[in-house]
Each structure stands twice: as C-alpha cells, then as structure tokens.
Amino acid sequence: MTAETPPPALRHAPDWVAGRVVAGRGAASGAREYRELGGSLNAQFPHFLARGLDLRRFARATINVDASPLTFAFVDPLLTLRGIDWHPDMPAEDFSFSPCRLRRA
C-alpha cells in the first residue's frame, strides 16, 4: 500500500462520514490570502471554464470539513483538470472533482 492508495477497508467510501466544519485559511475567499486576485477561486474559475467546467452557478467559497482521523484520496474522480496555471508565482496545479453531499447531523 502506498500513500496514494487508501487502506483496503476504505477503498469504498461509506454512505456518510462524520466530520465537523472548521475554518479555512481564507485563500478561496481572499479574506486572508490572494486578496489581490479576489481569492483563489476567483482566479481559478476562468481556467476551469476555459476547460469546459462551468462553475458560475456556484458560490465562490469552500466548506472545510475535518473528518480526522480518516484520510481520503481521489481514486476515480469524475473530472481532473491538469496543469491549471492560475497564479503567476506558483506552479500549475491539477484539480480533481467528484460529487458529494453534506448533511447537518
């Protein structure tokens, strides 16, 4: 088993995983990081759109969930966009997307 391969018991995600919402770094919104860009999501969305992923109907925000001690890895994401060069001072990044649902416990 490698760091990219989840343990056998977690290869198939359960229906629901308990977690708690936690504060992020403020990068997505631009509250504390990437203010000059209006937040990282504001800078990334046009690159996603250019590759065919239209997220304009969604809020430019993230929800950070702490589900420790569990860890997760994308095994078969719905979509991966590679080489997104969204920031002039950072290397290009890959972004993977999979559907999920959240419910309040």
C-alpha positions as CSV (number, residue, x, y, z in Angstrom):
1,M,0.0,0.0,0.0
2,T,1.3,3.4,-1.0
3,A,0.5,6.9,0.4
4,E,-1.8,7.3,-2.6
5,T,-3.7,4.0,-2.1
6,P,-6.2,4.0,0.7
7,P,-6.3,1.1,3.2
8,P,-8.5,-1.8,1.9
9,A,-11.3,-1.0,4.4
10,L,-11.7,2.5,3.0
11,R,-11.4,1.8,-0.8
12,H,-15.2,2.1,-1.0
13,A,-16.5,5.1,0.8
14,P,-19.3,4.6,3.3
15,D,-22.6,6.4,2.7
16,W,-21.8,9.0,5.4
17,V,-18.7,10.1,7.3
18,A,-18.9,12.2,10.4
19,G,-16.9,15.4,10.5
20,R,-17.0,19.0,11.7
21,V,-16.8,22.3,9.8
22,V,-13.6,24.1,10.5
23,A,-12.2,27.5,9.5
24,G,-10.0,27.6,6.4
25,R,-7.1,29.8,5.6
26,G,-9.1,32.5,3.8
27,A,-7.5,31.7,0.5
28,A,-10.6,30.7,-1.5
29,S,-12.5,33.9,-0.5
30,G,-9.5,36.2,-0.5
31,A,-10.2,37.1,3.2
32,R,-6.5,36.5,4.2
33,E,-4.7,35.2,1.1
34,Y,-4.8,36.1,-2.6
35,R,-6.6,39.4,-1.9
36,E,-5.1,40.9,-5.0
37,L,-6.9,38.2,-7.0
38,G,-10.2,38.4,-5.2
39,G,-9.5,34.9,-3.7
40,S,-8.0,31.8,-5.2
41,L,-11.4,30.6,-6.5
42,N,-11.9,33.8,-8.4
43,A,-8.6,33.3,-10.1
44,Q,-9.2,29.6,-10.8
45,F,-12.8,29.7,-12.1
46,P,-11.9,31.3,-15.5
47,H,-9.4,28.5,-16.1
48,F,-11.9,25.8,-15.3
49,L,-14.5,27.5,-17.6
50,A,-11.9,27.5,-20.4
51,R,-11.5,23.7,-20.0
52,G,-15.3,23.2,-20.1
53,L,-16.2,23.2,-16.4
54,D,-18.7,25.9,-15.7
55,L,-19.0,26.6,-12.0
56,R,-20.6,30.1,-12.4
57,R,-23.8,29.0,-10.7
58,F,-21.9,28.0,-7.5
59,A,-20.7,30.3,-4.7
60,R,-17.0,31.1,-4.8
61,A,-16.4,29.5,-1.4
62,T,-15.3,26.3,0.2
63,I,-16.5,24.3,3.1
64,N,-13.6,22.8,5.1
65,V,-14.6,19.6,6.9
66,D,-12.3,17.8,9.4
67,A,-13.1,14.1,9.3
68,S,-10.0,13.0,11.2
69,P,-8.6,10.6,11.9
70,L,-9.9,9.4,8.5
71,T,-8.0,10.4,5.3
72,F,-9.3,10.4,1.8
73,A,-7.8,10.1,-1.7
74,F,-9.4,10.5,-5.1
75,V,-9.4,7.0,-6.6
76,D,-11.7,7.7,-9.6
77,P,-12.6,11.4,-9.7
78,L,-15.4,12.4,-12.0
79,L,-13.1,15.0,-13.7
80,T,-9.5,16.1,-13.4
81,L,-8.2,19.3,-14.9
82,R,-4.4,19.1,-15.2
83,G,-1.9,21.9,-15.4
84,I,-4.1,24.8,-14.3
85,D,-1.7,27.8,-14.2
86,W,-3.9,30.2,-12.1
87,H,-1.2,32.1,-10.2
88,P,1.8,33.9,-11.7
89,D,4.1,33.0,-8.7
90,M,3.1,29.3,-8.3
91,P,3.5,26.2,-10.4
92,A,0.5,24.9,-12.3
93,E,-1.8,22.6,-10.3
94,D,-4.1,19.7,-11.0
95,F,-7.7,19.9,-9.8
96,S,-10.0,16.9,-9.3
97,F,-13.7,17.0,-8.9
98,S,-16.2,14.4,-7.5
99,P,-19.8,14.9,-6.4
100,C,-20.5,14.8,-2.7
101,R,-23.4,15.6,-0.4
102,L,-23.3,17.2,3.0
103,R,-25.9,16.9,5.7
104,R,-26.2,18.5,9.1
105,A,-26.1,16.0,11.9
